[in-house]
């Protein structure tokens, strides 16, 4: 089921590919800026598998590299959960809430890592850019 849902999110139009989040409304400019900061405007390869293979951190700092490495999984998991929430419960989450969930999920995954000792969840939520760059 998860693979099918992820495949449904991957869209190809000619030589361009990208995510189709299946949102039920247009994204506001400020929401696009927030999403862009989170995903750092990368070009989506022709398949989810190719995306996973090519996914790498543009920053080689240790913390940033760890965050970029797991970001693909956090984004994919969060989109899958949101799509299921819409399909099975008829509910829609705001984009800023989805982004906050992605950040919180990443925090929960990396917080046991000693590299992130002393890093608080608030830093993930409000100073995300400083961790990635």
Buried (B, 14 or more C-beta within 10 A) or exposed (E): EEEEBBEBBBEEEEEEBEBEBBBEEEEEEEBEEBBEBBBBEEEBBEBBEEBEEEBEBEBEEEBBBBBBEBBBBBBBBBBBBBBEBBEEEEEBBEBEEBBBBBBBBBBEBBEEEEEBEEBEEEBBEEEBEEBBE
